[in-house]
Amino acid sequence: MLSGYFYFSSNKEYLPMMLTDTALYLFGIQGKTLNQQEIEWLNHPLTAGVILFTRNYESPAQIKAFIQTIRQTAQQPILIAIDHEGGRVQRFREGFTKIPAMAELGKIYDRDSDTDKALTLAKATGYVMAYEIAECDIDFSFAPVLDVQTDFSQVIGDRAFHTDVKVIGKLATTFYQGMQEAGTIGVGKHFPGHGNVVADSHLQLPVYDMDFAHVEKTDLPPFKTLIKQGIEAIMPAHILFPQIDNLPAGFSSVWLQKILRQQLGFNGCIISDDLDMAGAAEYGNMAQRIELAKKHCDLILLCNNHDDMKIAFESQTPEPNKARQIRQSALQRNKACLDKNKYENALSVLRLAGLI
């Protein structure tokens, strides 16, 4: 029988319903209520779902009711996502646990002789974050961050777990396992790595003038680790690597097909970063950017600019794509996983460590 947006099978497991096979966009809602255009888009064959921001939030009760309205308005299975990493990037705050910046977990790893403590805390942090958004019926957060922590990247900074790629892999793996146990999927970002560039891709196109051998050593290891762990989605960066390709990673067949798909063996969902960012804007108008992104991305993010969203919807003719449909549908949360006792235990672990 049908249970929410999942089938409840005879073996007592939740199975995700399929999104429409023409879905392509996750778009941003402008406020705390739906406008007429958004109501129409929620039922558009190009819509895979929505991404929520602080502008949509007032309280836990309000956001739960709003999400219910969004799902009912859609009249079809959709994804609901949020950028809710912790630290500086946590969209909902009042009524939610204040998730620490990931660098705090890295500091504990460095200063405590028992490195298992940091791994335990990383898992508990991932669980608490994922549980709280899942309880609101949000499918997933864009986490974990797999970028390297550096002194010069202000846009990444303490969002990253550590300066050492091996430690990032360890901490991000257990954080991701905590998310999984709460029933949500992981999105590794920002492939192939944003930490070693100075520029912020929200504001300009960063250029990383290093060859592949260098990037493979300094940035790629955490992505390789999480791909081996089975992470369901990867978000590529709007960063240009001129020695590797003449297009930024988010538009590049070299990065997304040859390297990510073929060399690294990633078979999950590729989700573009926001196409309104300045790092993408150098590559044409919104319609042209959509054409570049859809060649290799399974989902396209349209976060903030309502006019550009209109262009995106008007510029594309819906085309069935079974492989994309399967990858998108796998991002729905598992509603059978919420465990209040496990959540309370994870909170206790974080409180005892002074992380929350």
N, C-alpha and C positions, 0 to 999 in steps of 0.2 A: 504494500500500500504506500501511498505518498505521505511523507512526513516532512513538512516544510519544503525545502528545496532538495531533499534527498529521498531516495527510495529506501525503505526499511526492508531488507532482504530476510529470507527465511532463516538464515544463519546468524541473525541478530547483529549484522554489521551494516553500517550506513554506506551506501554507494552514491557517489555524486551524480546528480542529473546532468545531462549534457547541455551546455550553452548552445545557442544557435550557431550553425556552421558558417555563418557570415560575419560573426562578431569580430571586431577589431579594436575598438576604443574603450579605454577607461577615462571618463571625463569628470572634471571637478564640478561639484554643486556650488552655486554662488553664495547661498545663505543658509538659514535655518528652516526655510520652507522651500518647496519646489515652485519654480515659475513655470509658465505654460510651455516654454521652449524645452525645459528640462523634462517635463512630463512627456512631451512628444519624443524626445531623444531616448528616454527609458524604454520606449517600445519600438525603437528603430532597429532594423536588422543589423546595423553596424555596431550596436552597443553590446559590449561585454560586461560593463558595470560602471561603477563610480569610485572615485577616490575622495576621501573626506579630509577636511582640514580644520584648524582651530576655528575658522569662521563659521563652521557648521555646528559648533559645540557650545552647550550651555551647562549641562549637567548629565550624569549617567542616565537618569530617567528620561530626560529630553532626547538624548541621542538614541536610546533604545526605541523610543516611540517614532522618531524620525526615520530610523533605519527600517522599521516595520512598514512605515508609509512608503518608503522608497521601493521596498520589495513588492508590496502590494500593487503599487502603481505600475511597476514594470510588467507584471502579468506574465513573466517568463523568468527562468533562472538567470541570475546575474551575480557577478562578483562585487563585493564591497571591500575596499582596501584602504589602508592608511599608512602614512610614513610615521612610525611610532617606535623609533629606535631606543629612546632613552636619552638622557643628557639634554643637549640643546635641541634635539629633534624629537619632541614628544608633543603631539598635537592636542591631546586631551590631558588636562592636569588636575583641575578641581574634581575631587571624587575618585581620582585614580592614584595608584602608587607612583611616587616620583622615582622613575627608573634611573639608576646612575649612568653616567657616561661610561662607555665601554673601556676607556682608558683606566678607570678605577679598578677594573678587574685585572688589567695588565699590571698595575702597581702592586696589587696583592700577590700576583704570581711572582713578581720580582723580589718582594721583601719577605715572603713567608717561606720557610724551609720546606714546608709541606705543600708542594705545588698542587696536590689533589684538592686542597682547600679552595684555590682559585677556580678550579674546574667545577667543583661542586657549586660554588657561588654563581658561576656563569650559567650553569644549567638551571638553577633556581631563578635567576634573573630572567632568562628566556621563558621559563614557565609562567612566571607572574605576568610578564608583559603580554604574552600570548593569551593567557587565561582571561585577563581583563578585557581585551578587545573581543575575544570570542564570546564572552558573556553578553556583549552588546550585539552579537550576530554579525560581527565583522569577520571576513574570511581570513585576511592575512595582513601583516605589516611588511613593509619593505626593509627587511633585516635578515641576516646580519651584515654589517659593514665588513668587507674583507680587504679594505685599503690599508696601506702601511701608514703608521703614525710617523710624521716628520715634524721638524721644528718650523718649516716654512709653508706648509699647506694649512692655511687658516680655515678653509671650508671643510676639511676633514679633521685635522687636529685630534682632539680627545674623543671624537666619534669612533676612532680606530682603537682596536684592542691593544696594540703593541707596536714596537719598532721592528721586532723580529718576526719574519714571515712564518717560522715554525711555531712560535708561540701563538700567533694569530690563528693559525690552523687549529691548534689544540683548543683554545678558548672559544673560537667561533663554532667549532664542532659541538661542544657541550651546550653552548647557548642554543644552537639550532636543535639539538636533541630535546632541550626543554620546551621549545616551541612545538615540536612534533608531539610531545606527550600531552600538550594542551589542545591538540587537534588542528594546529595550523601548519602551513607550509613555510619554507624559507625562500628568501630572495637574496642571493649574494650580489653585492654591489661594491664598487662600480667598475665592472670588467673593462679592460684588464688591470685596472688600478689607477686611482686618482691621487694617492698620497704623495707621489713623487713629482707632482707639478705644483707650481706656485699659483697659477691663475685659477680663479673660480669659474667653472663652466656655466654658472648662472649668469655671469656678467660678461664673459668673453670666451673665445675658443682657446683652451689651453693647448700648447704644443710641447710634446715630449720627444726631443730629438735624440732618441736612443734606438739601437737596433734590437731585433727580437731576442738575441742571446742575452742582452742586458735585462730587458723587461722580464724575460722568462725566469731570471734569477732573483730580481728585486721585487717583483710585483705579483707574478702569477701563482706562486706556490699555494697561497690560501684558497684560491679558486680551484686549483687542482684537488686539494684536500676535500673541499666541500662537494665537489662534483663526484668524487669517489664515495662520499657519504650519502649520495642520492638526492642532493638538494634539488628542489622542484623548479626553481626559476633563477634566472640571472638577469641583472640589469646592466647593460653596457654604458660606458661613459661617453659624453660628448668631448672626446680628447683626440687630437690629431697626432699620429705617430708617423711623421713624414718618411722615415727610413723603412717603414713597413707597408703603408698604403697612403693614397692621396685623399682618402675620405676618413673622417673621424670614426672611432670604433663603433659608435651606434648606427652608422650607415654602411659599414665596411663588410664586403663579402669575405675579405681576407681574414678579418678578426672573427666574424660571426659564423662563417661557414667553414673556411679552411682550418682555422685554429680552434675555435670553441666547439663546433659540431664534430669535425673530423679528427683533429689532433687530440683534443681533450675528451672527446666522447660524450659531450653533453647532449642529452636527448630531451631535456625539459623545455620549459617555456622561456622564451627571450622577451623581456619587457623593456621597451624603450624608456629612457629617461624623458622628462617632459620636453616636448618639441617646441615649446615657447622659450626655452632657455637660449641665452645668447650664443652658447657653443653650438647650437643647431641652426640658429637663425642665419648664419653666414651661407647656408646652403639652399637658398631660395625662399619663396613664400611658403605659407603653410601647406598648400596643396602639393608643392614640389617636395617639401620635407616628408610629407606623408608617403609619397611615391618611393622615396629613398628608404624610409624606415620599414615599410610593409614588405619589402623584398626579403628581409631577414628576421624581422621581429614578429612575434605571435600576438603581442598586445602593444598598443600605442597609447602613451599617456598624454592627455590634454588637460592640464591642471587648472589654469587660472584665467586665460584670456577667452572671454565668451565669444568675441567676434571671430577669433581663430577657430574656435570649436565649430561655429557655423560653417566656415570655409571647409573644415575637415569633413563634416557630414555631407556637405553639398558636392564636394569634389570626388567622392568615391561611389562607385557602383558596387553594391554588395556582391561578393563572389564566394561561393561555398569552398571551404577548405577543411577537409576532414582532419588532417594532421594538426592543424592549428586548433580546431575545436577540441580535440582530445587533450592537448597540452593545456589549454585554458581551463577546461572542466576539472582537471586535476588540482586546480588551485583552491577549490572550495574547501571550507573547513569541515572537519569530521565532528559532527554534533554529539557523537557518543563519548567523546573524550573528557568532557568537563567533570572535574572531581574536586568538590569544595574542600575536602579534608587535605588533599594533596596541595591545593592552593594555600591553605592556611599554614601548612608545614613549610612550604617554600618561603612564605612571608616571614615566618619565625627564623628561618636560617639567615635570611638577609638582614633582619633586625639585629640578631645576635652579632653579626659581623659589622654592624654599623653602616651598612650600605643604604638603608632606607630609614 
